[in-house]
């Protein structure tokens, strides 16, 4: 998920600040988020500390985070579908260009939204690291002499 999945305004700005904390591997809590928003100069613009505090008190626990993330993703897809459908309708009403070209563009546009729906955003490290580390692992198997430091690979790389 990215910023485009959220509405504009305060939620998007809060998401940007939370993402900045996450990318720096810093904890995301009321104190750190407040500090980042202050440094960005937008704390009051997003509602101030009072608003952030109300979010903390009204947001459900992280126990159901995957369910909440799915809801946000679904709403994002619906917003994209609405926006792209409006563009398709505008092109169809304008009638400029060949009908086949307009239809092809409409199909591509809808297909792109469908592709976003089925493509995962995150992959387990085993999946993403194995192809990169396989040549290194294979090269150590072919060593005839015993190395001073024998290679040790985690069991998930087997």
Secondary structure as GFF3:
##gff-version 3
##sequence-region A 1 158
A	DSSP	three_ten_helix	3	5	.	.	.	ID=ss1
A	DSSP	alpha_helix	10	23	.	.	.	ID=ss2
A	DSSP	alpha_helix	30	40	.	.	.	ID=ss3
A	DSSP	alpha_helix	48	58	.	.	.	ID=ss4
A	DSSP	three_ten_helix	62	64	.	.	.	ID=ss5
A	DSSP	alpha_helix	65	94	.	.	.	ID=ss6
A	DSSP	alpha_helix	99	118	.	.	.	ID=ss7
A	DSSP	alpha_helix	125	141	.	.	.	ID=ss8
A	DSSP	three_ten_helix	155	157	.	.	.	ID=ss9
###
